[in-house]
Amino acid sequence: MKKIIILIVITAASITPAQSKYMIYFKDKGIPSGSQLNKTSLLFKSAEKELAPLAVERRKQVM
């Protein structure tokens, strides 16, 4: 009896869809003019301080 119940549960679980499909639409708002990353910007300088020199060298090798 237990085997039949387990078989029914497994069969029912495999028949039902596991995930639903959703459509997602993104709107590109563009890059604001003040947020570009230049070597003279404060954002670039603060990011450069946080990165280890070894990490910068690894990135140079990849690029």
mmCIF file as Biopython writes it, N, C-alpha, C and O atoms, coordinates in Angstrom:
data_model
#
loop_
_atom_site.group_PDB
_atom_site.id
_atom_site.type_symbol
_atom_site.label_atom_id
_atom_site.label_alt_id
_atom_site.label_comp_id
_atom_site.label_asym_id
_atom_site.label_entity_id
_atom_site.label_seq_id
_atom_site.pdbx_PDB_ins_code
_atom_site.Cartn_x
_atom_site.Cartn_y
_atom_site.Cartn_z
_atom_site.occupancy
_atom_site.B_iso_or_equiv
_atom_site.auth_seq_id
_atom_site.auth_asym_id
_atom_site.pdbx_PDB_model_num
ATOM 1   N N  . MET A ? 1  ? 0.815  -1.187 0.000   1.0 0.0 1  A 1 
ATOM 2   C CA . MET A ? 1  ? 0.000  0.000  0.000   1.0 0.0 1  A 1 
ATOM 3   C C  . MET A ? 1  ? 0.865  1.260  0.000   1.0 0.0 1  A 1 
ATOM 4   O O  . MET A ? 1  ? 0.584  2.221  -0.716  1.0 0.0 1  A 1 
ATOM 5   N N  . LYS A ? 2  ? 1.927  1.239  0.817   1.0 0.0 2  A 1 
ATOM 6   C CA . LYS A ? 2  ? 2.812  2.396  0.881   1.0 0.0 2  A 1 
ATOM 7   C C  . LYS A ? 2  ? 3.512  2.621  -0.450  1.0 0.0 2  A 1 
ATOM 8   O O  . LYS A ? 2  ? 3.735  3.761  -0.858  1.0 0.0 2  A 1 
ATOM 9   N N  . LYS A ? 3  ? 3.854  1.539  -1.120  1.0 0.0 3  A 1 
ATOM 10  C CA . LYS A ? 3  ? 4.539  1.659  -2.408  1.0 0.0 3  A 1 
ATOM 11  C C  . LYS A ? 3  ? 3.635  2.315  -3.445  1.0 0.0 3  A 1 
ATOM 12  O O  . LYS A ? 3  ? 4.098  3.104  -4.268  1.0 0.0 3  A 1 
ATOM 13  N N  . ILE A ? 4  ? 2.360  1.992  -3.403  1.0 0.0 4  A 1 
ATOM 14  C CA . ILE A ? 4  ? 1.420  2.577  -4.356  1.0 0.0 4  A 1 
ATOM 15  C C  . ILE A ? 4  ? 1.260  4.072  -4.094  1.0 0.0 4  A 1 
ATOM 16  O O  . ILE A ? 4  ? 1.228  4.865  -5.035  1.0 0.0 4  A 1 
ATOM 17  N N  . ILE A ? 5  ? 1.161  4.459  -2.838  1.0 0.0 5  A 1 
ATOM 18  C CA . ILE A ? 5  ? 1.029  5.878  -2.489  1.0 0.0 5  A 1 
ATOM 19  C C  . ILE A ? 5  ? 2.282  6.641  -2.897  1.0 0.0 5  A 1 
ATOM 20  O O  . ILE A ? 5  ? 2.187  7.737  -3.448  1.0 0.0 5  A 1 
ATOM 21  N N  . ILE A ? 6  ? 3.443  6.077  -2.635  1.0 0.0 6  A 1 
ATOM 22  C CA . ILE A ? 6  ? 4.697  6.723  -3.026  1.0 0.0 6  A 1 
ATOM 23  C C  . ILE A ? 6  ? 4.777  6.850  -4.541  1.0 0.0 6  A 1 
ATOM 24  O O  . ILE A ? 6  ? 5.208  7.884  -5.053  1.0 0.0 6  A 1 
ATOM 25  N N  . LEU A ? 7  ? 4.374  5.829  -5.251  1.0 0.0 7  A 1 
ATOM 26  C CA . LEU A ? 7  ? 4.376  5.863  -6.713  1.0 0.0 7  A 1 
ATOM 27  C C  . LEU A ? 7  ? 3.428  6.939  -7.243  1.0 0.0 7  A 1 
ATOM 28  O O  . LEU A ? 7  ? 3.763  7.643  -8.195  1.0 0.0 7  A 1 
ATOM 29  N N  . ILE A ? 8  ? 2.262  7.068  -6.642  1.0 0.0 8  A 1 
ATOM 30  C CA . ILE A ? 8  ? 1.304  8.096  -7.064  1.0 0.0 8  A 1 
ATOM 31  C C  . ILE A ? 8  ? 1.855  9.492  -6.794  1.0 0.0 8  A 1 
ATOM 32  O O  . ILE A ? 8  ? 1.720  10.381 -7.634  1.0 0.0 8  A 1 
ATOM 33  N N  . VAL A ? 9  ? 2.463  9.691  -5.650  1.0 0.0 9  A 1 
ATOM 34  C CA . VAL A ? 9  ? 3.026  11.005 -5.305  1.0 0.0 9  A 1 
ATOM 35  C C  . VAL A ? 9  ? 4.158  11.366 -6.256  1.0 0.0 9  A 1 
ATOM 36  O O  . VAL A ? 9  ? 4.226  12.501 -6.727  1.0 0.0 9  A 1 
ATOM 37  N N  . ILE A ? 10 ? 5.035  10.437 -6.541  1.0 0.0 10 A 1 
ATOM 38  C CA . ILE A ? 10 ? 6.156  10.701 -7.453  1.0 0.0 10 A 1 
ATOM 39  C C  . ILE A ? 10 ? 5.646  10.972 -8.861  1.0 0.0 10 A 1 
ATOM 40  O O  . ILE A ? 10 ? 6.147  11.870 -9.538  1.0 0.0 10 A 1 
ATOM 41  N N  . THR A ? 11 ? 4.665  10.214 -9.306  1.0 0.0 11 A 1 
ATOM 42  C CA . THR A ? 11 ? 4.095  10.422 -10.639 1.0 0.0 11 A 1 
ATOM 43  C C  . THR A ? 11 ? 3.407  11.781 -10.729 1.0 0.0 11 A 1 
ATOM 44  O O  . THR A ? 11 ? 3.569  12.491 -11.722 1.0 0.0 11 A 1 
ATOM 45  N N  . ALA A ? 12 ? 2.653  12.144 -9.718  1.0 0.0 12 A 1 
ATOM 46  C CA . ALA A ? 12 ? 1.961  13.436 -9.722  1.0 0.0 12 A 1 
ATOM 47  C C  . ALA A ? 12 ? 2.961  14.588 -9.693  1.0 0.0 12 A 1 
ATOM 48  O O  . ALA A ? 12 ? 2.750  15.613 -10.342 1.0 0.0 12 A 1 
ATOM 49  N N  . ALA A ? 13 ? 4.038  14.423 -8.950  1.0 0.0 13 A 1 
ATOM 50  C CA . ALA A ? 13 ? 5.048  15.480 -8.875  1.0 0.0 13 A 1 
ATOM 51  C C  . ALA A ? 13 ? 5.788  15.639 -10.194 1.0 0.0 13 A 1 
ATOM 52  O O  . ALA A ? 13 ? 6.172  16.753 -10.552 1.0 0.0 13 A 1 
ATOM 53  N N  . SER A ? 14 ? 5.992  14.561 -10.913 1.0 0.0 14 A 1 
ATOM 54  C CA . SER A ? 14 ? 6.719  14.650 -12.177 1.0 0.0 14 A 1 
ATOM 55  C C  . SER A ? 14 ? 5.843  15.170 -13.310 1.0 0.0 14 A 1 
ATOM 56  O O  . SER A ? 14 ? 6.362  15.715 -14.285 1.0 0.0 14 A 1 
ATOM 57  N N  . ILE A ? 15 ? 4.544  15.015 -13.204 1.0 0.0 15 A 1 
ATOM 58  C CA . ILE A ? 15 ? 3.631  15.479 -14.247 1.0 0.0 15 A 1 
ATOM 59  C C  . ILE A ? 15 ? 3.424  16.989 -14.164 1.0 0.0 15 A 1 
ATOM 60  O O  . ILE A ? 15 ? 3.376  17.663 -15.193 1.0 0.0 15 A 1 
ATOM 61  N N  . THR A ? 16 ? 3.302  17.518 -12.968 1.0 0.0 16 A 1 
ATOM 62  C CA . THR A ? 16 ? 3.047  18.952 -12.809 1.0 0.0 16 A 1 
ATOM 63  C C  . THR A ? 16 ? 4.293  19.746 -13.176 1.0 0.0 16 A 1 
ATOM 64  O O  . THR A ? 16 ? 5.409  19.308 -12.899 1.0 0.0 16 A 1 
ATOM 65  N N  . PRO A ? 17 ? 4.114  20.911 -13.798 1.0 0.0 17 A 1 
ATOM 66  C CA . PRO A ? 17 ? 5.284  21.719 -14.171 1.0 0.0 17 A 1 
ATOM 67  C C  . PRO A ? 17 ? 5.984  22.268 -12.930 1.0 0.0 17 A 1 
ATOM 68  O O  . PRO A ? 17 ? 5.343  22.668 -11.959 1.0 0.0 17 A 1 
ATOM 69  N N  . ALA A ? 18 ? 7.286  22.276 -12.987 1.0 0.0 18 A 1 
ATOM 70  C CA . ALA A ? 18 ? 8.072  22.708 -11.835 1.0 0.0 18 A 1 
ATOM 71  C C  . ALA A ? 18 ? 8.156  24.222 -11.746 1.0 0.0 18 A 1 
ATOM 72  O O  . ALA A ? 18 ? 8.237  24.775 -10.649 1.0 0.0 18 A 1 
ATOM 73  N N  . GLN A ? 19 ? 8.137  24.894 -12.884 1.0 0.0 19 A 1 
ATOM 74  C CA . GLN A ? 19 ? 8.293  26.340 -12.876 1.0 0.0 19 A 1 
ATOM 75  C C  . GLN A ? 19 ? 7.313  26.970 -13.848 1.0 0.0 19 A 1 
ATOM 76  O O  . GLN A ? 19 ? 6.922  26.368 -14.848 1.0 0.0 19 A 1 
ATOM 77  N N  . SER A ? 20 ? 6.935  28.169 -13.535 1.0 0.0 20 A 1 
ATOM 78  C CA . SER A ? 20 ? 6.094  28.937 -14.448 1.0 0.0 20 A 1 
ATOM 79  C C  . SER A ? 20 ? 6.980  29.882 -15.236 1.0 0.0 20 A 1 
ATOM 80  O O  . SER A ? 20 ? 8.050  30.279 -14.775 1.0 0.0 20 A 1 
ATOM 81  N N  . LYS A ? 21 ? 6.529  30.238 -16.422 1.0 0.0 21 A 1 
ATOM 82  C CA . LYS A ? 21 ? 7.296  31.156 -17.254 1.0 0.0 21 A 1 
ATOM 83  C C  . LYS A ? 21 ? 6.789  32.568 -17.030 1.0 0.0 21 A 1 
ATOM 84  O O  . LYS A ? 21 ? 5.583  32.805 -16.965 1.0 0.0 21 A 1 
ATOM 85  N N  . TYR A ? 22 ? 7.716  33.495 -16.913 1.0 0.0 22 A 1 
ATOM 86  C CA . TYR A ? 22 ? 7.381  34.894 -16.738 1.0 0.0 22 A 1 
ATOM 87  C C  . TYR A ? 22 ? 8.135  35.705 -17.772 1.0 0.0 22 A 1 
ATOM 88  O O  . TYR A ? 22 ? 9.296  35.418 -18.064 1.0 0.0 22 A 1 
ATOM 89  N N  . MET A ? 23 ? 7.494  36.702 -18.318 1.0 0.0 23 A 1 
ATOM 90  C CA . MET A ? 23 ? 8.144  37.611 -19.256 1.0 0.0 23 A 1 
ATOM 91  C C  . MET A ? 23 ? 8.592  38.842 -18.479 1.0 0.0 23 A 1 
ATOM 92  O O  . MET A ? 23 ? 7.799  39.467 -17.774 1.0 0.0 23 A 1 
ATOM 93  N N  . ILE A ? 24 ? 9.856  39.182 -18.614 1.0 0.0 24 A 1 
ATOM 94  C CA . ILE A ? 24 ? 10.413 40.344 -17.932 1.0 0.0 24 A 1 
ATOM 95  C C  . ILE A ? 24 ? 10.898 41.310 -18.987 1.0 0.0 24 A 1 
ATOM 96  O O  . ILE A ? 24 ? 11.646 40.932 -19.888 1.0 0.0 24 A 1 
ATOM 97  N N  . TYR A ? 25 ? 10.480 42.544 -18.879 1.0 0.0 25 A 1 
ATOM 98  C CA . TYR A ? 25 ? 10.892 43.580 -19.821 1.0 0.0 25 A 1 
ATOM 99  C C  . TYR A ? 25 ? 11.728 44.612 -19.078 1.0 0.0 25 A 1 
ATOM 100 O O  . TYR A ? 25 ? 11.316 45.125 -18.037 1.0 0.0 25 A 1 
ATOM 101 N N  . PHE A ? 26 ? 12.901 44.912 -19.616 1.0 0.0 26 A 1 
ATOM 102 C CA . PHE A ? 26 ? 13.784 45.899 -19.020 1.0 0.0 26 A 1 
ATOM 103 C C  . PHE A ? 26 ? 13.764 47.165 -19.856 1.0 0.0 26 A 1 
ATOM 104 O O  . PHE A ? 26 ? 13.693 47.108 -21.083 1.0 0.0 26 A 1 
ATOM 105 N N  . LYS A ? 27 ? 13.827 48.290 -19.197 1.0 0.0 27 A 1 
ATOM 106 C CA . LYS A ? 27 ? 13.911 49.567 -19.895 1.0 0.0 27 A 1 
ATOM 107 C C  . LYS A ? 27 ? 15.309 50.113 -19.678 1.0 0.0 27 A 1 
ATOM 108 O O  . LYS A ? 27 ? 15.752 50.275 -18.541 1.0 0.0 27 A 1 
ATOM 109 N N  . ASP A ? 28 ? 15.994 50.395 -20.760 1.0 0.0 28 A 1 
ATOM 110 C CA . ASP A ? 28 ? 17.336 50.954 -20.670 1.0 0.0 28 A 1 
ATOM 111 C C  . ASP A ? 28 ? 17.207 52.455 -20.469 1.0 0.0 28 A 1 
ATOM 112 O O  . ASP A ? 28 ? 16.722 53.174 -21.343 1.0 0.0 28 A 1 
ATOM 113 N N  . LYS A ? 29 ? 17.638 52.906 -19.330 1.0 0.0 29 A 1 
ATOM 114 C CA . LYS A ? 29 ? 17.541 54.324 -19.032 1.0 0.0 29 A 1 
ATOM 115 C C  . LYS A ? 29 ? 18.814 55.056 -19.412 1.0 0.0 29 A 1 
ATOM 116 O O  . LYS A ? 29 ? 18.903 56.272 -19.244 1.0 0.0 29 A 1 
ATOM 117 N N  . GLY A ? 30 ? 19.798 54.334 -19.920 1.0 0.0 30 A 1 
ATOM 118 C CA . GLY A ? 30 ? 21.032 54.978 -20.338 1.0 0.0 30 A 1 
ATOM 119 C C  . GLY A ? 30 ? 21.952 55.271 -19.160 1.0 0.0 30 A 1 
ATOM 120 O O  . GLY A ? 30 ? 21.600 55.049 -18.002 1.0 0.0 30 A 1 
ATOM 121 N N  . ILE A ? 31 ? 23.112 55.763 -19.477 1.0 0.0 31 A 1 
ATOM 122 C CA . ILE A ? 31 ? 24.101 56.104 -18.460 1.0 0.0 31 A 1 
ATOM 123 C C  . ILE A ? 31 ? 24.023 57.604 -18.205 1.0 0.0 31 A 1 
ATOM 124 O O  . ILE A ? 31 ? 24.175 58.391 -19.139 1.0 0.0 31 A 1 
ATOM 125 N N  . PRO A ? 32 ? 23.790 58.013 -16.968 1.0 0.0 32 A 1 
ATOM 126 C CA . PRO A ? 32 ? 23.776 59.444 -16.676 1.0 0.0 32 A 1 
ATOM 127 C C  . PRO A ? 32 ? 25.134 60.071 -16.974 1.0 0.0 32 A 1 
ATOM 128 O O  . PRO A ? 32 ? 26.171 59.428 -16.815 1.0 0.0 32 A 1 
ATOM 129 N N  . SER A ? 33 ? 25.121 61.304 -17.398 1.0 0.0 33 A 1 
ATOM 130 C CA . SER A ? 33 ? 26.370 61.945 -17.826 1.0 0.0 33 A 1 
ATOM 131 C C  . SER A ? 33 ? 27.365 62.097 -16.682 1.0 0.0 33 A 1 
ATOM 132 O O  . SER A ? 33 ? 28.572 62.078 -16.927 1.0 0.0 33 A 1 
ATOM 133 N N  . GLY A ? 34 ? 26.911 62.245 -15.458 1.0 0.0 34 A 1 
ATOM 134 C CA . GLY A ? 34 ? 27.819 62.438 -14.335 1.0 0.0 34 A 1 
ATOM 135 C C  . GLY A ? 34 ? 28.385 61.159 -13.759 1.0 0.0 34 A 1 
ATOM 136 O O  . GLY A ? 34 ? 29.240 61.222 -12.876 1.0 0.0 34 A 1 
ATOM 137 N N  . SER A ? 35 ? 27.949 60.011 -14.218 1.0 0.0 35 A 1 
ATOM 138 C CA . SER A ? 35 ? 28.386 58.765 -13.599 1.0 0.0 35 A 1 
ATOM 139 C C  . SER A ? 35 ? 29.379 57.982 -14.451 1.0 0.0 35 A 1 
ATOM 140 O O  . SER A ? 35 ? 29.614 56.803 -14.185 1.0 0.0 35 A 1 
ATOM 141 N N  . GLN A ? 36 ? 29.959 58.600 -15.455 1.0 0.0 36 A 1 
ATOM 142 C CA . GLN A ? 36 ? 30.942 57.891 -16.266 1.0 0.0 36 A 1 
ATOM 143 C C  . GLN A ? 36 ? 32.248 57.777 -15.485 1.0 0.0 36 A 1 
ATOM 144 O O  . GLN A ? 36 ? 32.616 58.671 -14.723 1.0 0.0 36 A 1 
ATOM 145 N N  . LEU A ? 37 ? 32.927 56.677 -15.687 1.0 0.0 37 A 1 
ATOM 146 C CA . LEU A ? 37 ? 34.134 56.382 -14.931 1.0 0.0 37 A 1 
ATOM 147 C C  . LEU A ? 37 ? 35.354 56.852 -15.710 1.0 0.0 37 A 1 
ATOM 148 O O  . LEU A ? 37 ? 35.807 56.177 -16.635 1.0 0.0 37 A 1 
ATOM 149 N N  . ASN A ? 38 ? 35.879 58.001 -15.336 1.0 0.0 38 A 1 
ATOM 150 C CA . ASN A ? 38 ? 37.097 58.535 -15.933 1.0 0.0 38 A 1 
ATOM 151 C C  . ASN A ? 38 ? 38.237 58.371 -14.944 1.0 0.0 38 A 1 
ATOM 152 O O  . ASN A ? 38 ? 38.003 58.217 -13.746 1.0 0.0 38 A 1 
ATOM 153 N N  . LYS A ? 39 ? 39.465 58.404 -15.435 1.0 0.0 39 A 1 
ATOM 154 C CA . LYS A ? 39 ? 40.605 58.244 -14.534 1.0 0.0 39 A 1 
ATOM 155 C C  . LYS A ? 39 ? 40.747 59.415 -13.571 1.0 0.0 39 A 1 
ATOM 156 O O  . LYS A ? 39 ? 41.423 59.295 -12.549 1.0 0.0 39 A 1 
ATOM 157 N N  . THR A ? 40 ? 40.130 60.524 -13.880 1.0 0.0 40 A 1 
ATOM 158 C CA . THR A ? 40 ? 40.221 61.692 -13.003 1.0 0.0 40 A 1 
ATOM 159 C C  . THR A ? 40 ? 39.041 61.804 -12.046 1.0 0.0 40 A 1 
ATOM 160 O O  . THR A ? 40 ? 39.035 62.692 -11.193 1.0 0.0 40 A 1 
ATOM 161 N N  . SER A ? 41 ? 38.042 60.929 -12.161 1.0 0.0 41 A 1 
ATOM 162 C CA . SER A ? 41 ? 36.855 61.034 -11.310 1.0 0.0 41 A 1 
ATOM 163 C C  . SER A ? 41 ? 37.140 60.508 -9.908  1.0 0.0 41 A 1 
ATOM 164 O O  . SER A ? 41 ? 38.045 59.701 -9.698  1.0 0.0 41 A 1 
ATOM 165 N N  . LEU A ? 42 ? 36.348 60.985 -8.960  1.0 0.0 42 A 1 
ATOM 166 C CA . LEU A ? 42 ? 36.499 60.547 -7.574  1.0 0.0 42 A 1 
ATOM 167 C C  . LEU A ? 42 ? 36.130 59.078 -7.417  1.0 0.0 42 A 1 
ATOM 168 O O  . LEU A ? 42 ? 36.718 58.370 -6.599  1.0 0.0 42 A 1 
ATOM 169 N N  . LEU A ? 43 ? 35.172 58.627 -8.187  1.0 0.0 43 A 1 
ATOM 170 C CA . LEU A ? 43 ? 34.760 57.225 -8.128  1.0 0.0 43 A 1 
ATOM 171 C C  . LEU A ? 43 ? 35.901 56.302 -8.543  1.0 0.0 43 A 1 
ATOM 172 O O  . LEU A ? 43 ? 36.113 55.262 -7.921  1.0 0.0 43 A 1 
ATOM 173 N N  . PHE A ? 44 ? 36.635 56.673 -9.586  1.0 0.0 44 A 1 
ATOM 174 C CA . PHE A ? 44 ? 37.768 55.871 -10.044 1.0 0.0 44 A 1 
ATOM 175 C C  . PHE A ? 44 ? 38.862 55.836 -8.987  1.0 0.0 44 A 1 
ATOM 176 O O  . PHE A ? 44 ? 39.436 54.781 -8.714  1.0 0.0 44 A 1 
ATOM 177 N N  . LYS A ? 45 ? 39.148 56.981 -8.396  1.0 0.0 45 A 1 
ATOM 178 C CA . LYS A ? 45 ? 40.214 57.045 -7.391  1.0 0.0 45 A 1 
ATOM 179 C C  . LYS A ? 45 ? 39.854 56.246 -6.139  1.0 0.0 45 A 1 
ATOM 180 O O  . LYS A ? 45 ? 40.720 55.593 -5.556  1.0 0.0 45 A 1 
ATOM 181 N N  . SER A ? 46 ? 38.593 56.289 -5.721  1.0 0.0 46 A 1 
ATOM 182 C CA . SER A ? 46 ? 38.196 55.519 -4.540  1.0 0.0 46 A 1 
ATOM 183 C C  . SER A ? 46 ? 38.219 54.019 -4.831  1.0 0.0 46 A 1 
ATOM 184 O O  . SER A ? 46 ? 38.588 53.226 -3.964  1.0 0.0 46 A 1 
ATOM 185 N N  . ALA A ? 47 ? 37.828 53.625 -6.042  1.0 0.0 47 A 1 
ATOM 186 C CA . ALA A ? 47 ? 37.873 52.206 -6.407  1.0 0.0 47 A 1 
ATOM 187 C C  . ALA A ? 47 ? 39.310 51.721 -6.507  1.0 0.0 47 A 1 
ATOM 188 O O  . ALA A ? 47 ? 39.612 50.584 -6.146  1.0 0.0 47 A 1 
ATOM 189 N N  . GLU A ? 48 ? 40.194 52.578 -6.996  1.0 0.0 48 A 1 
ATOM 190 C CA . GLU A ? 48 ? 41.603 52.218 -7.129  1.0 0.0 48 A 1 
ATOM 191 C C  . GLU A ? 48 ? 42.243 52.005 -5.766  1.0 0.0 48 A 1 
ATOM 192 O O  . GLU A ? 48 ? 43.118 51.151 -5.619  1.0 0.0 48 A 1 
ATOM 193 N N  . LYS A ? 49 ? 41.816 52.771 -4.770  1.0 0.0 49 A 1 
ATOM 194 C CA . LYS A ? 49 ? 42.353 52.615 -3.414  1.0 0.0 49 A 1 
ATOM 195 C C  . LYS A ? 49 ? 41.906 51.296 -2.788  1.0 0.0 49 A 1 
ATOM 196 O O  . LYS A ? 49 ? 42.650 50.684 -2.023  1.0 0.0 49 A 1 
ATOM 197 N N  . GLU A ? 50 ? 40.691 50.864 -3.115  1.0 0.0 50 A 1 
ATOM 198 C CA . GLU A ? 50 ? 40.150 49.646 -2.515  1.0 0.0 50 A 1 
ATOM 199 C C  . GLU A ? 50 ? 40.730 48.375 -3.122  1.0 0.0 50 A 1 
ATOM 200 O O  . GLU A ? 50 ? 40.776 47.343 -2.452  1.0 0.0 50 A 1 
ATOM 201 N N  . LEU A ? 51 ? 41.169 48.426 -4.366  1.0 0.0 51 A 1 
ATOM 202 C CA . LEU A ? 51 ? 41.690 47.234 -5.031  1.0 0.0 51 A 1 
ATOM 203 C C  . LEU A ? 51 ? 43.140 46.977 -4.643  1.0 0.0 51 A 1 
ATOM 204 O O  . LEU A ? 51 ? 43.940 47.903 -4.511  1.0 0.0 51 A 1 
ATOM 205 N N  . ALA A ? 52 ? 43.453 45.717 -4.468  1.0 0.0 52 A 1 
ATOM 206 C CA . ALA A ? 52 ? 44.828 45.331 -4.173  1.0 0.0 52 A 1 
ATOM 207 C C  . ALA A ? 52 ? 45.656 45.426 -5.458  1.0 0.0 52 A 1 
ATOM 208 O O  . ALA A ? 52 ? 45.127 45.193 -6.545  1.0 0.0 52 A 1 
ATOM 209 N N  . PRO A ? 53 ? 46.941 45.764 -5.350  1.0 0.0 53 A 1 
ATOM 210 C CA . PRO A ? 53 ? 47.787 45.846 -6.546  1.0 0.0 53 A 1 
ATOM 211 C C  . PRO A ? 53 ? 47.817 44.540 -7.342  1.0 0.0 53 A 1 
ATOM 212 O O  . PRO A ? 53 ? 47.882 44.565 -8.571  1.0 0.0 53 A 1 
ATOM 213 N N  . LEU A ? 54 ? 47.772 43.423 -6.662  1.0 0.0 54 A 1 
ATOM 214 C CA . LEU A ? 54 ? 47.773 42.133 -7.349  1.0 0.0 54 A 1 
ATOM 215 C C  . LEU A ? 54 ? 46.497 41.958 -8.184  1.0 0.0 54 A 1 
ATOM 216 O O  . LEU A ? 54 ? 46.543 41.403 -9.282  1.0 0.0 54 A 1 
ATOM 217 N N  . ALA A ? 55 ? 45.377 42.427 -7.668  1.0 0.0 55 A 1 
ATOM 218 C CA . ALA A ? 55 ? 44.121 42.339 -8.416  1.0 0.0 55 A 1 
ATOM 219 C C  . ALA A ? 55 ? 44.174 43.201 -9.669  1.0 0.0 55 A 1 
ATOM 220 O O  . ALA A ? 55 ? 43.661 42.804 -10.716 1.0 0.0 55 A 1 
ATOM 221 N N  . VAL A ? 56 ? 44.783 44.365 -9.576  1.0 0.0 56 A 1 
ATOM 222 C CA . VAL A ? 56 ? 44.919 45.249 -10.737 1.0 0.0 56 A 1 
ATOM 223 C C  . VAL A ? 56 ? 45.809 44.595 -11.788 1.0 0.0 56 A 1 
ATOM 224 O O  . VAL A ? 56 ? 45.511 44.668 -12.980 1.0 0.0 56 A 1 
ATOM 225 N N  . GLU A ? 57 ? 46.885 43.965 -11.368 1.0 0.0 57 A 1 
ATOM 226 C CA . GLU A ? 57 ? 47.789 43.295 -12.309 1.0 0.0 57 A 1 
ATOM 227 C C  . GLU A ? 57 ? 47.090 42.125 -13.008 1.0 0.0 57 A 1 
ATOM 228 O O  . GLU A ? 57 ? 47.275 41.915 -14.207 1.0 0.0 57 A 1 
ATOM 229 N N  . ARG A ? 58 ? 46.294 41.371 -12.261 1.0 0.0 58 A 1 
ATOM 230 C CA . ARG A ? 58 ? 45.549 40.263 -12.873 1.0 0.0 58 A 1 
ATOM 231 C C  . ARG A ? 58 ? 44.578 40.781 -13.919 1.0 0.0 58 A 1 
ATOM 232 O O  . ARG A ? 58 ? 44.428 40.178 -14.982 1.0 0.0 58 A 1 
ATOM 233 N N  . ARG A ? 59 ? 43.920 41.889 -13.628 1.0 0.0 59 A 1 
ATOM 234 C CA . ARG A ? 59 ? 42.966 42.461 -14.574 1.0 0.0 59 A 1 
ATOM 235 C C  . ARG A ? 59 ? 43.682 42.971 -15.817 1.0 0.0 59 A 1 
ATOM 236 O O  . ARG A ? 59 ? 43.145 42.868 -16.919 1.0 0.0 59 A 1 
ATOM 237 N N  . LYS A ? 60 ? 44.885 43.518 -15.660 1.0 0.0 60 A 1 
ATOM 238 C CA . LYS A ? 60 ? 45.658 43.998 -16.809 1.0 0.0 60 A 1 
ATOM 239 C C  . LYS A ? 60 ? 46.030 42.839 -17.731 1.0 0.0 60 A 1 
ATOM 240 O O  . LYS A ? 60 ? 46.053 43.000 -18.951 1.0 0.0 60 A 1 
ATOM 241 N N  . GLN A ? 61 ? 46.318 41.685 -17.161 1.0 0.0 61 A 1 
ATOM 242 C CA . GLN A ? 61 ? 46.683 40.525 -17.973 1.0 0.0 61 A 1 
ATOM 243 C C  . GLN A ? 61 ? 45.501 40.049 -18.808 1.0 0.0 61 A 1 
ATOM 244 O O  . GLN A ? 61 ? 45.680 39.615 -19.946 1.0 0.0 61 A 1 
ATOM 245 N N  . VAL A ? 62 ? 44.309 40.126 -18.257 1.0 0.0 62 A 1 
ATOM 246 C CA . VAL A ? 62 ? 43.122 39.662 -18.966 1.0 0.0 62 A 1 
ATOM 247 C C  . VAL A ? 62 ? 42.740 40.633 -20.071 1.0 0.0 62 A 1 
ATOM 248 O O  . VAL A ? 62 ? 42.307 40.211 -21.143 1.0 0.0 62 A 1 
ATOM 249 N N  . MET A ? 63 ? 42.892 41.896 -19.827 1.0 0.0 63 A 1 
ATOM 250 C CA . MET A ? 63 ? 42.463 42.898 -20.807 1.0 0.0 63 A 1 
ATOM 251 C C  . MET A ? 63 ? 43.541 43.163 -21.766 1.0 0.0 63 A 1 
ATOM 252 O O  . MET A ? 63 ? 43.375 43.979 -22.672 1.0 0.0 63 A 1 
#
